[in-house]
Amino acid sequence: MPTEILMPALSPTMEEGTLAKWLVKEGDTVSSGDLLAEIETDKATMEFEAVDEGVIGKIMVAEGTEGVKVNAVIAVLLMDGESADDIGAASAPKAAASSNAAPADAPKAEEPAKGYGRDGDAAQGDKAPVKDGNRVFASPLARRIAADKGLDLSGIQGSGPKGRIVKADVENATAQPKASASAAPAAKADAPAAKGAAMASGPSTEQVIKMYDGRPFEEVKLDGMRKTIAARLTEAKQSVPHFYLRRDIVLDDLMKFRAQLNKQLEGRGVKLSVNDFIIKACALALQQVPEANAVWAGDRTLKFTKSDVAVAVAIEGGLFTPVLKDAEMKSLSALSSEMKDLATRARDRKLAPHEYQGGSFAISNLGMFGIDNFDAIINPPHSAILAVGAGAKKPIVGKDGELAVGTVMSVTLSVDHRVIDGALGANLLNAIKDNLENPMTMLA
């Protein structure tokens, strides 16, 4: 029976995507690992690999199609001995991509369809021998998991098409603790809020358009990123109990120290920004106040030992928050290099999901746009975000009590009160301030 190739879920939160480009055509022979298509999610354009060997019998979704639901049939793969005549009505095009109704010919839950599953593995099908000579048929993901666990694939019975070993087979090969039912809220915390539009209060689309009847305007279609941003931040503002802490930070010592370091690093082509120091200061502060290095997970909090700091990067039409993992362990130059790379690939929408998901803390810096101060919205499941304003010359009281002029930067810490109480948030912000006002200590 021909194998249906399904729209993959390329990230844990993906519900639909755009089939940006086909890299194969009908009649092409493909092998496991060959690139089939480029798929655009709300955040990035990613390549989709073949799991099975065969011939592309029919392409069901044209390139450029938007709103293709995860697990919708996008193509049909023919195995040995199969022809286009075998495709038949079972692989007829599904309902329109924009429809929320389930396809009439969708497989029943108790009768899994052959195809490519949400995790890139083949979906379950009839069992068959897993070996062809000395070769073991297994999906790339199953092979990676087996390698991590030190498992011999030849001893595992596959449940995928033609007996291919898939992710579930490898995971079940050894006793694994089942995920606690109470962990479900944690997973849901990162779910995209396509349904967030329903959560948003206010007039309907038709009502808003009617308000401006007779006035010239242009309707701008929302892309996936803008829909996700609108839904997630609406949900965050409605469901996360924010409170705000503000401090002024004197940057004169940091600016002098930065100038000295940049002069010494010229030969290596490294130029540190103030933002690099802010990232380092926040990462160290999460170590100095470890109770604040946590996230909300429904019925519990998750407390971390490492400082994974997300940094907002503005791109056309939206933003990314790439995460610098283990930031407390990295040098300023390493953080600077990694941040430049992440920002460049974010603007090109080339980040992989694991590069912009996770973290417990975020930084949003609008100082380069001349903004003095602002309040940022927490991006769940993060427990806090630091809004950074511009450094400006202001009168200050010097260490000797004399009035002087200094470079002062205003910051606001938005905090999730479910995770961090007022005194704990104050300790975290004070630690960030102390690190930035005494920059040499960050190298100790």
Buried (B, 14 or more C-beta within 10 A) or exposed (E): BBBBBBBBBBBBBBBBBBBBEBBBEEEEEBEBEBEBBBBBBBBBBBEBBBBBBBBBBBBBBEBEBBBBBBBBBBBBBBBEEBEBEBBEEBBEBBBEBEEEEEBEBBBEEEEBBBBBBBBBBBBBBEEEEBEEEEEBBBBBBBBEBBEEEEBEBEEBEBBBBBBBBBBBBBEEBEEEEEEEEEBEBBEEBBBBBBEBEEEEEEEEEEEEEEEEEEEEEEEEEEBBBBBBBBBBBBBBEEEBEBEEBEBBBBBBBBBEBBEEBEEEBEEEEBBBBBBBBBBBBBBBBBBBBEBBBBBBBBEBBBEBEBBBBBBBBBBEEBBBBBBBBEBBEBEBBBBBBBBBEBBEBBBEBEBEBEBBBBBBBBBBBBBEEEBEBBEBBBBBBBBBBBBBBBBBEEEBEEEEEEEEEBBBBBBBBBBBEEBBBEEBBBBBBBBBBBBBBBBEEBEE
